[in-house]
C-alpha cells in the first residue's frame, strides 16, 4: 500500500511544474506579450510597437513536505537530486505547481489601442491544508505502526488539478487623459479546452487506521469530482476572463502621448494597476463522476483492493463501497474553477533606467467549489530596464509566509528567469524551484516614426551647424 500511495503522489508531479506569474518580467514596459497575463491593460502601456512570441516554457513547483537536501545538489552537480527526503515537522502541508507552454502569441499597438492574440497550454495541481497525520500515510504507508489504531481527522483539505489549452483575444485602450496622467483599461477573453480535471474538498473526514491494509471511515463531509481523463482530447470547455486598469502618472503632458511611440517621452513617475485574473471555469460533460459526501457513518477501505484509478467505474466502487458513502450528483455538468485572483501593482520610476514594482496578488479561495486556487503573495521587484536589455530581482513572500528570491534577464526579445532561486543563492534545502524562457521578436519603432531632413537625423544636423548658431527644436514625428 505504501508503494501505491507514493506512486499516486508521484503521478501528480508532472503537473507540479507554472512559474508563479513570472514576476521577473511582470513589470516590464517592453514585453507586452508576457505582461498581458499579469494585467491586460499592459498591452496599451508598452514601449513596444509589435511583440511576437514564437515559443515559451515555464515551470514552477513549491511544497513544504518533500525536499532535496542541500548536500545532494549544487549548480554544477545534480547527481543526488533523486534523494527525496520528507519534513515531518509541519502541522499542515501544501503543494502548488504548474507547467505552462506558450504557443504563438502576438500584440500590436495602433494609436490609443492595443491588441493581442494568445495561445498556450497549462497543467496545474493545487493541494492545501494536508494534515500531518495524513502526510505520514503518504510517506510511510498503511504499515506505519504509530498510527495503527489511531483516529484522525482531516478538515478543510482542498485538492485541484486540471490540464487545459487556451486561445485568447486581448484589447486595451487609453480610456482617459489628464494634463499629466492617463487611464488605461484592458480585457482578455480566453476560450478554454480541457482533456480533464479533478477537484476535492474534504470539510471533515474522520478515519481510523485499523491495520496495515484497512482504513475505516466514521465521518465524511465534502465533495469530489473528476472526469474520465483520456477518453476525449477535449472533454471540457469554458471561458476565462481577465480585466485590468492602469493609472499612469507622467512627468510631462499626456495629450498627444502614445506609450509605444519612441518619438514621444515615455517617462513616468509611477503606475498603479488593478486586475482580475482567470475568472471562469471549465465544464465537463459525461462521462464524469461527482460525489457529495454527507455521511455520519462509513465503511472500510481495503488497501489491497484492485482499484483501477484510471477507470471511473472502478473508482466509483471504491468510493461508494470502500468509503461507505453514497455519491450524489445533480445531473448537470462538472465544473472546475480556474485559478482566479485579484492583483494590485505599483510600479515606481526611481531614476533613469531603475524601476521598482510592488505587487499584491490574492488567490480567491473557492472554499465550497471545486477548482485550482492561485497562490497569494506579496512581492517587490527592482529592475534595470532599457530597450535592448533588462535585469530584475523579484523578492516574494509566497503564500504570505515563504520568502523567495529570483532573477530575470531580457536581452531584447529573449527572456530567461526564475522566481525562486533560494536553494542556490543561500545553499539551502530544495523545496521547490521555477524557470521560464521565452523566444520572441520585438519591434520597438513604428515605421512612420522618422525624422525628416534628407536622410539625416536631428542630432546629425545640429552637429554639422556652426557652433555660434542656436540649435533648432527637434523635428516632430508625423501623426499616425
CORURFEN-V290288 format. One line per field, one symbol per residue. phi: phi as a letter, one per 30 degrees, with the letter a starting at -180 (. if undefined). Layout:
phi = ???
This chain:
phi = .edddddddddddeddb.deihddcdcdcbbddcdddcaddddcbcdcdbbbcdabbbbbbaabccacdddcaadcbcdcddddcbcccddbbbabaacbccdebababbhccbbabbalbbbbbbbbhddedddddddcidcdedcdidcbbcbhdbbbaacacbbbbbbbaddabcebabccbabbccccbbdabbbbbcdabcbbddadbbbcccabblbbbacddjdbdbcbbabbbcbabbccccdbdcdidbeddddcdcdbdabcbbbcchdlacccdddbbbcccbccbbbcccdcdcdcddcedddeddddcdcibcdcbdicddccddddacbbbbccddahccbbccbbcbdddhecbdlccddcabbbbdbcbbdcaabbbdcbcdhibcdbbbabbcchccbbaacbbedddchcdcclaaabbbcbbbcccddddbdckiicdddddddddddddddddeddddda
